[in-house]
């Protein structure tokens, strides 16, 4: 599975983020592009421990089966649940312009790649660095596809 620690995968995801523009239309979901970018940056801040969180979701998500599903090639369903800290409908985090949100996301992507230890995920619990790298790629890919970036 692709991950952000692989140079080719990282270059591909970075390119896709950099090439987002206001002309990209949302294909599903409720978030606008700024919210999506902020949502993705929030995931990285959670991984780094910059945003605290509590364990959430069913225990199945932290089981071997849950992690197998997470790391499989099965795409995430549209409208899947999200940790409360990442929910753009209920969060009070402020948004800025798309270009600023894109830069912020890329800065945090670099910070995460440099870390050797990351915090537990609100849904999936303790993840090693490689698991986080796979999760982050899959999450970014999901949302970039949401805005037509393949």
Secondary structure, DSSP 8 states (H G I E B T S, - for coil): ---TTSHHHHHHHHHHHHT--TT----SSS--HHHHHHHHHHHHHHHHTSS-----S-GGGGSHHHHHHHHSS----TT----GGG-TTT-------HHHHHHHHHHHHHHHHH-S----BTTTB---HHHHHHHHHHHHHHHHHHTT--
